[in-house]
């Protein structure tokens, strides 16, 4: 395929996903609750799990990122703008630290950087050392099996688990996986997000519908809300005032109810193995 045509095709796919996210974000969105504990860790959930959780964002309210700019005629609700939870998400030190890597991966794989940031926030809270109970690793919570599908392997010096803690490697793998999910569901953003959480095999199992797992359904709602927060105007509201905000914990109700045999990237997948995928513009691993 002509490189120009391929690039234009990638841009069109990314544009379609962005349009779908923006036009459908008001449907089936979840409220977000949260609190910051005594150790300075932020906790977020799509449900009020106990009395510590306070309402942060309403699911039925439209969030317009243009409200974050000085030129906006409709200022952001002060209750949201001035909340510690908002500062956690908008001014987290690692959000700025890894922004260049996010933007590079987004450009390489024709993704919206806001989508990468939203997934990263929901997956790891911007913690490159995060490891889930199921073994997902790093900023984008990549399973070793998923990494192997894309050509990453361990060696005597570094096992694959250690390589996945490298932010550049992890972000590019997550971005490449999202790009391929976008090819499967170019205008169905909920299925892209659900597939990233439960695996595209799980979405296929339920006839291209969001699987009936409480974790996945809440995860989709959470990521869509965060996507709104990370629209471009948010960058203009950042400041150095978040230097002390270091950790985020996202508690997704139903996380323990996921079937044990469902992984983020099951072997029975619609996405072809790495050898059949178009080569990345730069090597996966330096």
SVG drawing of the C-alpha trace seen along z (x, -y; Angstrom):
<svg xmlns="http://www.w3.org/2000/svg" viewBox="-28 -35 50 55">
<polyline fill="none" stroke="black" stroke-width="0.4" points="0.0,0.0 1.2,-3.5 2.6,-5.0 0.6,-8.2 -2.6,-6.3 -1.8,-4.2 -1.1,-7.3 -4.3,-8.9 -6.2,-5.8 -4.8,-5.8 -5.7,-9.4 -9.2,-8.7 -9.6,-5.8 -8.3,-8.0 -10.7,-10.8 -13.7,-8.4 -12.9,-7.2 -12.5,-10.7 -15.8,-11.7 -17.5,-8.6 -16.1,-9.4 -17.2,-13.0 -20.6,-12.3 -21.6,-9.4 -19.9,-10.3 -23.2,-11.5 -24.8,-8.1 -24.4,-5.5 -21.7,-7.4 -21.0,-6.7 -20.7,-9.0 -17.1,-9.1 -16.5,-9.1 -13.2,-9.5 -11.1,-10.6 -7.5,-11.1 -6.3,-9.1 -3.9,-10.1 -1.0,-8.8 -1.7,-11.1 -3.0,-8.3 -6.1,-9.1 -8.9,-6.6 -11.4,-6.7 -14.5,-4.5 -17.6,-4.4 -19.6,-3.8 -19.8,-5.2 -18.1,-2.3 -18.2,-3.8 -18.6,-7.1 -15.1,-8.2 -16.0,-8.4 -17.4,-11.8 -19.0,-12.6 -16.4,-14.0 -18.2,-14.1 -21.8,-13.3 -22.3,-10.8 -25.3,-12.6 -23.5,-16.0 -21.8,-17.2 -18.1,-18.0 -16.8,-20.5 -13.0,-20.7 -13.1,-24.2 -14.3,-25.3 -10.7,-24.9 -9.4,-27.7 -9.4,-31.4 -11.3,-32.3 -14.2,-30.0 -17.5,-31.9 -18.7,-29.0 -16.2,-28.4 -15.7,-24.9 -17.8,-24.2 -15.6,-25.4 -16.5,-22.3 -14.8,-20.3 -12.0,-22.7 -10.9,-23.3 -11.2,-19.7 -8.0,-17.7 -9.3,-14.8 -9.3,-17.1 -5.8,-18.2 -4.8,-14.6 -6.0,-13.8 -4.9,-17.0 -1.6,-17.7 -0.2,-14.3 3.6,-14.6 3.9,-11.4 1.3,-12.8 3.8,-15.5 6.8,-13.2 5.5,-10.7 3.6,-13.2 6.3,-13.2 6.2,-9.4 2.4,-9.4 2.4,-12.0 5.1,-10.1 3.1,-6.8 -0.1,-8.6 1.4,-10.1 3.1,-6.9 -0.1,-4.8 -2.6,-7.5 -4.3,-7.7 -5.8,-10.5 -3.4,-11.3 -6.4,-11.8 -7.4,-8.2 -3.9,-7.0 -3.9,-9.1 -7.4,-8.0 -6.5,-4.3 -3.2,-4.9 -5.0,-6.7 -7.5,-3.9 -5.0,-1.1 -2.1,-2.1 -2.6,-5.6 0.6,-6.6 2.7,-4.2 5.3,-2.5 5.9,0.2 2.3,1.2 1.6,4.9 -2.0,6.3 -3.0,9.5 -3.3,11.2 0.2,10.1 -0.4,7.0 2.6,4.7 3.4,1.1 1.7,-2.2 -0.6,-0.6 -0.9,2.7 0.4,5.0 0.2,8.8 3.5,10.6 1.4,12.8 0.3,9.6 3.8,8.3 5.0,11.6 2.3,11.3 3.9,8.0 7.5,9.4 8.8,8.6 10.6,11.4 12.8,11.8 16.5,12.7 19.3,13.5 19.8,9.9 16.2,8.9 13.1,11.0 10.0,9.8 8.4,8.7 11.3,6.3 11.3,5.0 7.6,4.1 8.4,1.7 10.2,-0.5 7.8,-3.4 8.6,-3.8 8.2,-0.1 5.0,0.2 3.3,-2.9 4.2,-1.9 2.8,1.6 -0.4,0.2 -0.8,-2.2 -0.2,0.5 -2.7,2.7 -5.3,-0.1 -4.5,-0.9 -5.3,2.7 -8.5,2.7 -9.5,-0.4 -9.1,1.5 -11.6,4.0 -14.1,1.5 -13.3,-1.8 -16.5,-3.6 -17.4,-1.7 -15.3,-3.2 -17.0,-1.3 -15.9,2.0 -12.3,0.7 -12.2,-0.1 -13.9,3.1 -11.5,5.1 -8.5,3.5 -9.9,4.5 -11.3,8.0 -9.6,8.9 -11.0,8.8 -11.8,12.5 -14.2,11.8 -16.0,9.1 -16.2,11.5 -17.6,14.2 -20.5,12.0 -21.2,11.2 -19.4,7.9 -21.1,6.5 -19.5,5.3 -19.1,8.5 -21.4,8.7 -18.5,8.4 -19.1,5.7 -15.4,4.7 -15.5,4.2 -18.7,2.3 -17.4,0.0 -14.1,-0.3 -15.6,-1.5 -17.6,-4.2 -14.5,-5.3 -12.3,-5.6 -14.9,-7.5 -15.2,-10.0 -11.4,-10.4 -11.2,-10.8 -13.2,-14.0 -10.8,-15.3 -7.8,-14.7 -9.1,-16.6 -6.5,-19.1 -7.8,-22.1 -6.8,-20.3 -3.2,-20.8 -3.7,-24.5 -4.9,-24.3 -1.9,-22.5 0.5,-24.1 3.3,-23.1 0.9,-23.0 0.6,-19.2 4.2,-18.4 3.1,-16.6 0.4,-14.5 2.1,-11.2 -0.2,-8.3 -3.6,-7.3 -5.6,-4.2 -8.7,-3.5 -11.1,-1.0 -13.3,0.5 -16.4,2.2 -16.6,5.8 -12.9,6.2 -12.8,9.5 -15.8,10.8 -13.9,11.1 -13.8,14.8 -10.5,16.3 -9.8,17.4 -10.3,13.9 -7.0,12.0 -6.5,8.6 -5.2,10.4 -6.5,13.9 -4.8,16.3 -8.0,16.8 -8.0,13.3 -9.2,11.5 -5.9,9.6 -3.2,11.3 0.2,12.2 3.0,9.7 4.5,11.1 1.3,10.3 1.1,6.7 2.5,3.7 5.9,2.9 6.2,-0.1 8.0,-3.1 10.6,-2.5 11.8,0.6 9.7,1.8 12.7,2.1 15.8,-0.1"/>
</svg>
